[in-house]
Amino acid sequence: MAASEKFKNRLLALIKNSNLHKVQYASAVGVNNTTLFHATLYGIIPNVTSLIKIANHENISLDYLLGYTDDKTFYPALSPSTFQERLVSLAEEN
């Protein structure tokens, strides 16, 4: 398990700005309480699915959430699709 102090601090700030308790925030975002507690206490970076849920909820980039940049700008996909749909599309193109 990877841990990051920057990620931990970013997540704590997001929770504070939401005016929700950690349990409420976890529920609003759709992540497990234990996952959120490990992230906020130890900086443990959760799985990609949980990271995406947090980033989508906050409308921020994963790079910002993980502390790789201070730019909050998020550019959503023009045509969101699942991995499976994209894979089929790419296979058909080639």
N, CA, C and O atoms as a Tinker XYZ file with bonds, in Angstrom:
   376  protein
     1  N      0.831000   -1.183000    0.000000    73     2
     2  CA     0.000000    0.000000    0.000000    64     1     3
     3  C      0.876000    1.246000    0.000000    63     2     4     5
     4  O      1.765000    1.408000    0.836000    81     3
     5  N      0.605000    2.099000   -0.941000    73     3     6
     6  CA     1.344000    3.354000   -1.022000    64     5     7
     7  C      0.677000    4.387000   -0.116000    63     6     8     9
     8  O     -0.544000    4.408000    0.039000    81     7
     9  N      1.498000    5.233000    0.468000    73     7    10
    10  CA     0.983000    6.298000    1.322000    64     9    11
    11  C      1.555000    7.628000    0.862000    63    10    12    13
    12  O      2.672000    7.698000    0.350000    81    11
    13  N      0.776000    8.676000    1.053000    73    11    14
    14  CA     1.192000   10.002000    0.622000    64    13    15
    15  C      0.657000   11.053000    1.582000    63    14    16    17
    16  O     -0.549000   11.141000    1.813000    81    15
    17  N      1.551000   11.837000    2.129000    73    15    18
    18  CA     1.155000   12.920000    3.026000    64    17    19
    19  C      0.391000   14.001000    2.245000    63    18    20    21
    20  O     -0.557000   14.590000    2.764000    81    19
    21  N      0.808000   14.257000    0.999000    73    19    22
    22  CA     0.111000   15.260000    0.175000    64    21    23
    23  C     -1.331000   14.830000   -0.090000    63    22    24    25
    24  O     -2.260000   15.629000    0.028000    81    23
    25  N     -1.501000   13.563000   -0.449000    73    23    26
    26  CA    -2.846000   13.043000   -0.693000    64    25    27
    27  C     -3.684000   13.175000    0.571000    63    26    28    29
    28  O     -4.821000   13.645000    0.521000    81    27
    29  N     -3.136000   12.769000    1.680000    73    27    30
    30  CA    -3.842000   12.839000    2.959000    64    29    31
    31  C     -4.300000   14.267000    3.239000    63    30    32    33
    32  O     -5.456000   14.485000    3.599000    81    31
    33  N     -3.405000   15.237000    3.079000    73    31    34
    34  CA    -3.740000   16.626000    3.361000    64    33    35
    35  C     -4.784000   17.175000    2.393000    63    34    36    37
    36  O     -5.664000   17.937000    2.792000    81    35
    37  N     -4.685000   16.787000    1.122000    73    35    38
    38  CA    -5.679000   17.231000    0.137000    64    37    39
    39  C     -7.055000   16.681000    0.501000    63    38    40    41
    40  O     -8.053000   17.402000    0.472000    81    39
    41  N     -7.094000   15.406000    0.841000    73    39    42
    42  CA    -8.364000   14.773000    1.176000    64    41    43
    43  C     -8.968000   15.390000    2.431000    63    42    44    45
    44  O    -10.170000   15.651000    2.478000    81    43
    45  N     -8.145000   15.621000    3.442000    73    43    46
    46  CA    -8.644000   16.252000    4.665000    64    45    47
    47  C     -9.209000   17.642000    4.380000    63    46    48    49
    48  O    -10.233000   18.018000    4.950000    81    47
    49  N     -8.560000   18.401000    3.514000    73    47    50
    50  CA    -9.048000   19.735000    3.147000    64    49    51
    51  C    -10.386000   19.640000    2.411000    63    50    52    53
    52  O    -11.291000   20.439000    2.653000    81    51
    53  N    -10.505000   18.665000    1.516000    73    51    54
    54  CA   -11.755000   18.485000    0.783000    64    53    55
    55  C    -12.902000   18.138000    1.733000    63    54    56    57
    56  O    -14.012000   18.650000    1.592000    81    55
    57  N    -12.623000   17.275000    2.691000    73    55    58
    58  CA   -13.645000   16.883000    3.658000    64    57    59
    59  C    -14.033000   18.083000    4.514000    63    58    60    61
    60  O    -15.217000   18.315000    4.761000    81    59
    61  N    -13.051000   18.837000    4.961000    73    59    62
    62  CA   -13.323000   20.022000    5.779000    64    61    63
    63  C    -14.183000   21.022000    5.014000    63    62    64    65
    64  O    -15.138000   21.572000    5.563000    81    63
    65  N    -13.845000   21.258000    3.744000    73    63    66
    66  CA   -14.602000   22.209000    2.925000    64    65    67
    67  C    -16.015000   21.733000    2.620000    63    66    68    69
    68  O    -16.886000   22.540000    2.296000    81    67
    69  N    -16.247000   20.433000    2.721000    73    67    70
    70  CA   -17.578000   19.885000    2.441000    64    69    71
    71  C    -18.534000   20.082000    3.611000    63    70    72    73
    72  O    -19.747000   19.936000    3.459000    81    71
    73  N    -17.984000   20.414000    4.782000    73    71    74
    74  CA   -18.785000   20.561000    6.007000    64    73    75
    75  C    -19.504000   19.271000    6.393000    63    74    76    77
    76  O    -20.558000   19.305000    7.029000    81    75
    77  N    -18.928000   18.139000    6.005000    73    75    78
    78  CA   -19.478000   16.834000    6.366000    64    77    79
    79  C    -18.502000   16.122000    7.292000    63    78    80    81
    80  O    -17.299000   16.377000    7.261000    81    79
    81  N    -19.037000   15.225000    8.117000    73    79    82
    82  CA   -18.176000   14.351000    8.906000    64    81    83
    83  C    -17.617000   13.287000    7.963000    63    82    84    85
    84  O    -18.153000   13.075000    6.875000    81    83
    85  N    -16.560000   12.631000    8.372000    73    83    86
    86  CA   -15.918000   11.637000    7.504000    64    85    87
    87  C    -16.889000   10.553000    7.043000    63    86    88    89
    88  O    -16.870000   10.166000    5.875000    81    87
    89  N    -17.725000   10.067000    7.934000    73    87    90
    90  CA   -18.677000    9.015000    7.567000    64    89    91
    91  C    -19.669000    9.539000    6.533000    63    90    92    93
    92  O    -20.006000    8.837000    5.580000    81    91
    93  N    -20.133000   10.765000    6.719000    73    91    94
    94  CA   -21.064000   11.373000    5.767000    64    93    95
    95  C    -20.387000   11.590000    4.411000    63    94    96    97
    96  O    -20.985000   11.359000    3.359000    81    95
    97  N    -19.141000   12.034000    4.455000    73    95    98
    98  CA   -18.390000   12.273000    3.221000    64    97    99
    99  C    -18.195000   10.968000    2.454000    63    98   100   101
   100  O    -18.393000   10.917000    1.240000    81    99
   101  N    -17.806000    9.922000    3.169000    73    99   102
   102  CA   -17.613000    8.613000    2.531000    64   101   103
   103  C    -18.896000    8.166000    1.849000    63   102   104   105
   104  O    -18.860000    7.660000    0.727000    81   103
   105  N    -20.018000    8.347000    2.510000    73   103   106
   106  CA   -21.303000    7.960000    1.944000    64   105   107
   107  C    -21.651000    8.821000    0.728000    63   106   108   109
   108  O    -22.125000    8.303000   -0.283000    81   107
   109  N    -21.419000   10.120000    0.822000    73   107   110
   110  CA   -21.723000   11.034000   -0.290000    64   109   111
   111  C    -20.889000   10.704000   -1.524000    63   110   112   113
   112  O    -21.369000   10.790000   -2.654000    81   111
   113  N    -19.637000   10.326000   -1.293000    73   111   114
   114  CA   -18.722000   10.025000   -2.394000    64   113   115
   115  C    -18.938000    8.613000   -2.926000    63   114   116   117
   116  O    -18.727000    8.347000   -4.109000    81   115
   117  N    -19.356000    7.719000   -2.049000    73   115   118
   118  CA   -19.569000    6.329000   -2.443000    64   117   119
   119  C    -18.373000    5.434000   -2.193000    63   118   120   121
   120  O    -18.172000    4.443000   -2.895000    81   119
   121  N    -17.566000    5.788000   -1.176000    73   119   122
   122  CA   -16.426000    4.944000   -0.812000    64   121   123
   123  C    -16.656000    4.349000    0.567000    63   122   124   125
   124  O    -17.453000    4.860000    1.353000    81   123
   125  N    -15.965000    3.287000    0.842000    73   123   126
   126  CA   -16.040000    2.580000    2.110000    64   125   127
   127  C    -15.488000    3.452000    3.236000    63   126   128   129
   128  O    -14.483000    4.139000    3.053000    81   127
   129  N    -16.142000    3.426000    4.399000    73   127   130
   130  CA   -15.673000    4.199000    5.556000    64   129   131
   131  C    -14.237000    3.851000    5.929000    63   130   132   133
   132  O    -13.436000    4.737000    6.226000    81   131
   133  N    -13.916000    2.568000    5.915000    73   131   134
   134  CA   -12.567000    2.127000    6.282000    64   133   135
   135  C    -11.535000    2.693000    5.319000    63   134   136   137
   136  O    -10.460000    3.124000    5.733000    81   135
   137  N    -11.861000    2.689000    4.049000    73   135   138
   138  CA   -10.965000    3.256000    3.042000    64   137   139
   139  C    -10.697000    4.719000    3.335000    63   138   140   141
   140  O     -9.551000    5.167000    3.302000    81   139
   141  N    -11.755000    5.464000    3.621000    73   139   142
   142  CA   -11.609000    6.888000    3.896000    64   141   143
   143  C    -10.809000    7.119000    5.175000    63   142   144   145
   144  O     -9.961000    8.011000    5.213000    81   143
   145  N    -11.057000    6.346000    6.207000    73   143   146
   146  CA   -10.325000    6.518000    7.457000    64   145   147
   147  C     -8.836000    6.209000    7.286000    63   146   148   149
   148  O     -7.994000    6.934000    7.816000    81   147
   149  N     -8.508000    5.159000    6.562000    73   147   150
   150  CA    -7.090000    4.847000    6.315000    64   149   151
   151  C     -6.417000    5.958000    5.512000    63   150   152   153
   152  O     -5.255000    6.289000    5.746000    81   151
   153  N     -7.153000    6.523000    4.573000    73   151   154
   154  CA    -6.604000    7.610000    3.758000    64   153   155
   155  C     -6.361000    8.860000    4.588000    63   154   156   157
   156  O     -5.337000    9.523000    4.428000    81   155
   157  N     -7.307000    9.190000    5.482000    73   155   158
   158  CA    -7.179000   10.423000    6.255000    64   157   159
   159  C     -6.272000   10.281000    7.471000    63   158   160   161
   160  O     -5.719000   11.274000    7.945000    81   159
   161  N     -6.113000    9.086000    7.973000    73   159   162
   162  CA    -5.240000    8.884000    9.131000    64   161   163
   163  C     -3.797000    8.600000    8.734000    63   162   164   165
   164  O     -2.862000    9.111000    9.351000    81   163
   165  N     -3.623000    7.784000    7.703000    73   163   166
   166  CA    -2.282000    7.325000    7.345000    64   165   167
   167  C     -1.818000    7.762000    5.955000    63   166   168   169
   168  O     -0.665000    7.540000    5.584000    81   167
   169  N     -2.710000    8.381000    5.193000    73   167   170
   170  CA    -2.354000    8.785000    3.836000    64   169   171
   171  C     -2.312000    7.636000    2.862000    63   170   172   173
   172  O     -1.718000    7.751000    1.790000    81   171
   173  N     -2.938000    6.521000    3.221000    73   171   174
   174  CA    -2.938000    5.354000    2.334000    64   173   175
   175  C     -3.805000    5.656000    1.115000    63   174   176   177
   176  O     -4.978000    6.006000    1.242000    81   175
   177  N     -3.219000    5.519000   -0.043000    73   175   178
   178  CA    -3.919000    5.810000   -1.291000    64   177   179
   179  C     -4.818000    4.622000   -1.629000    63   178   180   181
   180  O     -4.343000    3.492000   -1.746000    81   179
   181  N     -6.114000    4.881000   -1.784000    73   179   182
   182  CA    -7.035000    3.775000   -2.075000    64   181   183
   183  C     -6.932000    3.305000   -3.527000    63   182   184   185
   184  O     -6.139000    3.830000   -4.308000    81   183
   185  N     -7.734000    2.327000   -3.864000    73   183   186
   186  CA    -7.735000    1.797000   -5.233000    64   185   187
   187  C     -8.224000    2.864000   -6.213000    63   186   188   189
   188  O     -8.790000    3.881000   -5.813000    81   187
   189  N     -7.998000    2.616000   -7.473000    73   187   190
   190  CA    -8.315000    3.584000   -8.521000    64   189   191
   191  C     -9.805000    3.931000   -8.531000    63   190   192   193
   192  O    -10.169000    5.089000   -8.734000    81   191
   193  N    -10.653000    2.952000   -8.318000    73   191   194
   194  CA   -12.088000    3.201000   -8.317000    64   193   195
   195  C    -12.466000    4.222000   -7.251000    63   194   196   197
   196  O    -13.241000    5.140000   -7.520000    81   195
   197  N    -11.928000    4.072000   -6.053000    73   195   198
   198  CA   -12.216000    5.014000   -4.974000    64   197   199
   199  C    -11.643000    6.394000   -5.277000    63   198   200   201
   200  O    -12.290000    7.407000   -5.010000    81   199
   201  N    -10.441000    6.439000   -5.831000    73   199   202
   202  CA    -9.843000    7.726000   -6.207000    64   201   203
   203  C    -10.716000    8.451000   -7.225000    63   202   204   205
   204  O    -10.940000    9.657000   -7.118000    81   203
   205  N    -11.199000    7.714000   -8.204000    73   203   206
   206  CA   -12.038000    8.319000   -9.241000    64   205   207
   207  C    -13.345000    8.828000   -8.646000    63   206   208   209
   208  O    -13.819000    9.899000   -9.025000    81   207
   209  N    -13.926000    8.083000   -7.730000    73   207   210
   210  CA   -15.164000    8.529000   -7.085000    64   209   211
   211  C    -14.950000    9.846000   -6.345000    63   210   212   213
   212  O    -15.779000   10.751000   -6.427000    81   211
   213  N    -13.846000    9.949000   -5.630000    73   211   214
   214  CA   -13.545000   11.187000   -4.889000    64   213   215
   215  C    -13.329000   12.339000   -5.869000    63   214   216   217
   216  O    -13.903000   13.416000   -5.703000    81   215
   217  N    -12.504000   12.111000   -6.885000    73   215   218
   218  CA   -12.208000   13.157000   -7.866000    64   217   219
   219  C    -13.469000   13.591000   -8.607000    63   218   220   221
   220  O    -13.678000   14.787000   -8.813000    81   219
   221  N    -14.297000   12.659000   -9.002000    73   219   222
   222  CA   -15.544000   12.997000   -9.690000    64   221   223
   223  C    -16.478000   13.792000   -8.788000    63   222   224   225
   224  O    -17.097000   14.765000   -9.220000    81   223
   225  N    -16.572000   13.372000   -7.542000    73   223   226
   226  CA   -17.437000   14.072000   -6.585000    64   225   227
   227  C    -16.990000   15.521000   -6.406000    63   226   228   229
   228  O    -17.819000   16.426000   -6.300000    81   227
   229  N    -15.690000   15.731000   -6.376000    73   227   230
   230  CA   -15.132000   17.069000   -6.149000    64   229   231
   231  C    -14.888000   17.836000   -7.447000    63   230   232   233
   232  O    -14.544000   19.018000   -7.418000    81   231
   233  N    -15.068000   17.163000   -8.583000    73   231   234
   234  CA   -14.816000   17.764000   -9.895000    64   233   235
   235  C    -13.378000   18.282000  -10.004000    63   234   236   237
   236  O    -13.130000   19.404000  -10.445000    81   235
   237  N    -12.453000   17.434000   -9.590000    73   235   238
   238  CA   -11.024000   17.759000   -9.637000    64   237   239
   239  C    -10.281000   16.640000  -10.351000    63   238   240   241
   240  O    -10.804000   15.538000  -10.516000    81   239
   241  N     -9.065000   16.933000  -10.769000    73   239   242
   242  CA    -8.263000   15.914000  -11.442000    64   241   243
   243  C     -7.630000   14.971000  -10.427000    63   242   244   245
   244  O     -7.451000   15.322000   -9.261000    81   243
   245  N     -7.298000   13.786000  -10.882000    73   243   246
   246  CA    -6.580000   12.835000  -10.026000    64   245   247
   247  C     -5.202000   13.387000   -9.662000    63   246   248   249
   248  O     -4.720000   13.178000   -8.549000    81   247
   249  N     -4.571000   14.091000  -10.602000    73   247   250
   250  CA    -3.255000   14.685000  -10.323000    64   249   251
   251  C     -3.331000   15.656000   -9.160000    63   250   252   253
   252  O     -2.434000   15.692000   -8.318000    81   251
   253  N     -4.400000   16.445000   -9.108000    73   251   254
   254  CA    -4.560000   17.375000   -7.981000    64   253   255
   255  C     -4.816000   16.597000   -6.689000    63   254   256   257
   256  O     -4.183000   16.863000   -5.667000    81   255
   257  N     -5.726000   15.655000   -6.735000    73   255   258
   258  CA    -6.063000   14.863000   -5.550000    64   257   259
   259  C     -4.834000   14.172000   -4.963000    63   258   260   261
   260  O     -4.662000   14.116000   -3.745000    81   259
   261  N     -3.992000   13.653000   -5.834000    73   259   262
   262  CA    -2.801000   12.932000   -5.380000    64   261   263
   263  C     -1.629000   13.853000   -5.031000    63   262   264   265
   264  O     -0.595000   13.391000   -4.550000    81   263
   265  N     -1.791000   15.139000   -5.273000    73   263   266
   266  CA    -0.748000   16.092000   -4.904000    64   265   267
   267  C      0.345000   16.265000   -5.937000    63   266   268   269
   268  O      1.417000   16.783000   -5.626000    81   267
   269  N      0.088000   15.835000   -7.170000    73   267   270
   270  CA     1.093000   15.975000   -8.228000    64   269   271
   271  C      1.099000   17.376000   -8.833000    63   270   272   273
   272  O      2.083000   17.799000   -9.439000    81   271
   273  N     -0.023000   18.095000   -8.660000    73   271   274
   274  CA    -0.137000   19.449000   -9.177000    64   273   275
   275  C     -1.017000   20.266000   -8.240000    63   274   276   277
   276  O     -1.789000   19.716000   -7.453000    81   275
   277  N     -0.891000   21.573000   -8.337000    73   275   278
   278  CA    -1.758000   22.453000   -7.564000    64   277   279
   279  C     -2.907000   22.985000   -8.420000    63   278   280   281
   280  O     -3.728000   23.771000   -7.947000    81   279
   281  N     -2.961000   22.558000   -9.668000    73   279   282
   282  CA    -4.001000   22.966000  -10.602000    64   281   283
   283  C     -5.211000   22.054000  -10.436000    63   282   284   285
   284  O     -5.128000   20.856000  -10.707000    81   283
   285  N     -6.331000   22.612000   -9.993000    73   283   286
   286  CA    -7.542000   21.826000   -9.768000    64   285   287
   287  C     -8.311000   21.526000  -11.057000    63   286   288   289
   288  O     -9.266000   20.748000  -11.041000    81   287
   289  N     -7.905000   22.134000  -12.164000    73   287   290
   290  CA    -8.642000   22.019000  -13.418000    64   289   291
   291  C     -8.902000   20.562000  -13.782000    63   290   292   293
   292  O     -8.007000   19.717000  -13.751000    81   291
   293  N    -10.136000   20.305000  -14.122000    73   291   294
   294  CA   -10.559000   18.959000  -14.494000    64   293   295
   295  C    -11.221000   19.034000  -15.860000    63   294   296   297
   296  O    -12.150000   19.816000  -16.063000    81   295
   297  N    -10.750000   18.228000  -16.791000    73   295   298
   298  CA   -11.310000   18.182000  -18.130000    64   297   299
   299  C    -12.034000   16.851000  -18.318000    63   298   300   301
   300  O    -11.396000   15.834000  -18.593000    81   299
   301  N    -13.352000   16.848000  -18.173000    73   299   302
   302  CA   -14.075000   15.583000  -18.337000    64   301   303
   303  C    -14.044000   15.119000  -19.792000    63   302   304   305
   304  O    -13.887000   15.918000  -20.715000    81   303
   305  N    -14.196000   13.828000  -19.965000    73   303   306
   306  CA   -14.228000   13.256000  -21.308000    64   305   307
   307  C    -15.425000   13.811000  -22.070000    63   306   308   309
   308  O    -16.499000   13.998000  -21.499000    81   307
   309  N    -15.240000   14.071000  -23.346000    73   307   310
   310  CA   -16.328000   14.595000  -24.162000    64   309   311
   311  C    -17.424000   13.565000  -24.361000    63   310   312   313
   312  O    -18.605000   13.904000  -24.426000    81   311
   313  N    -17.027000   12.315000  -24.457000    73   311   314
   314  CA   -18.006000   11.233000  -24.579000    64   313   315
   315  C    -17.626000   10.127000  -23.604000    63   314   316   317
   316  O    -16.940000    9.174000  -23.972000    81   315
   317  N    -18.075000   10.259000  -22.358000    73   315   318
   318  CA   -17.713000    9.250000  -21.350000    64   317   319
   319  C    -18.186000    7.857000  -21.747000    63   318   320   321
   320  O    -19.287000    7.684000  -22.269000    81   319
   321  N    -17.352000    6.893000  -21.497000    73   319   322
   322  CA   -17.710000    5.511000  -21.791000    64   321   323
   323  C    -16.952000    4.600000  -20.837000    63   322   324   325
   324  O    -15.989000    5.010000  -20.189000    81   323
   325  N    -17.402000    3.378000  -20.768000    73   323   326
   326  CA   -16.733000    2.403000  -19.918000    64   325   327
   327  C    -15.493000    1.891000  -20.638000    63   326   328   329
   328  O    -15.342000    2.086000  -21.844000    81   327
   329  N    -14.625000    1.251000  -19.910000    73   327   330
   330  CA   -13.435000    0.661000  -20.508000    64   329   331
   331  C    -13.825000   -0.336000  -21.590000    63   330   332   333
   332  O    -13.229000   -0.359000  -22.667000    81   331
   333  N    -14.819000   -1.151000  -21.301000    73   331   334
   334  CA   -15.262000   -2.175000  -22.249000    64   333   335
   335  C    -15.752000   -1.535000  -23.547000    63   334   336   337
   336  O    -15.417000   -2.003000  -24.635000    81   335
   337  N    -16.547000   -0.462000  -23.436000    73   335   338
   338  CA   -17.049000    0.219000  -24.632000    64   337   339
   339  C    -15.900000    0.803000  -25.441000    63   338   340   341
   340  O    -15.897000    0.721000  -26.669000    81   339
   341  N    -14.934000    1.387000  -24.763000    73   339   342
   342  CA   -13.785000    1.989000  -25.451000    64   341   343
   343  C    -12.941000    0.914000  -26.128000    63   342   344   345
   344  O    -12.455000    1.118000  -27.240000    81   343
   345  N    -12.763000   -0.226000  -25.466000    73   343   346
   346  CA   -11.988000   -1.333000  -26.026000    64   345   347
   347  C    -12.637000   -1.842000  -27.310000    63   346   348   349
   348  O    -11.948000   -2.072000  -28.304000    81   347
   349  N    -13.944000   -2.017000  -27.294000    73   347   350
   350  CA   -14.675000   -2.483000  -28.475000    64   349   351
   351  C    -14.514000   -1.460000  -29.605000    63   350   352   353
   352  O    -14.283000   -1.829000  -30.756000    81   351
   353  N    -14.636000   -0.185000  -29.267000    73   351   354
   354  CA   -14.501000    0.882000  -30.263000    64   353   355
   355  C    -13.104000    0.875000  -30.890000    63   354   356   357
   356  O    -12.963000    0.999000  -32.106000    81   355
   357  N    -12.097000    0.734000  -30.070000    73   355   358
   358  CA   -10.710000    0.700000  -30.579000    64   357   359
   359  C    -10.479000   -0.527000  -31.444000    63   358   360   361
   360  O     -9.793000   -0.446000  -32.463000    81   359
   361  N    -11.042000   -1.659000  -31.052000    73   359   362
   362  CA   -10.884000   -2.880000  -31.848000    64   361   363
   363  C    -11.550000   -2.723000  -33.210000    63   362   364   365
   364  O    -11.019000   -3.178000  -34.224000    81   363
   365  N    -12.696000   -2.085000  -33.230000    73   363   366
   366  CA   -13.402000   -1.865000  -34.500000    64   365   367
   367  C    -12.642000   -0.903000  -35.402000    63   366   368   369
   368  O    -12.650000   -1.061000  -36.623000    81   367
   369  N    -11.981000    0.099000  -34.807000    73   367   370
   370  CA   -11.193000    1.065000  -35.588000    64   369   371
   371  C     -9.993000    0.399000  -36.256000    63   370   372   373
   372  O     -9.587000    0.790000  -37.350000    81   371
   373  N     -9.442000   -0.589000  -35.605000    73   371   374
   374  CA    -8.251000   -1.252000  -36.127000    64   373   375
   375  C     -8.622000   -2.579000  -36.734000    63   374   376
   376  O     -7.753000   -3.295000  -37.232000    81   375
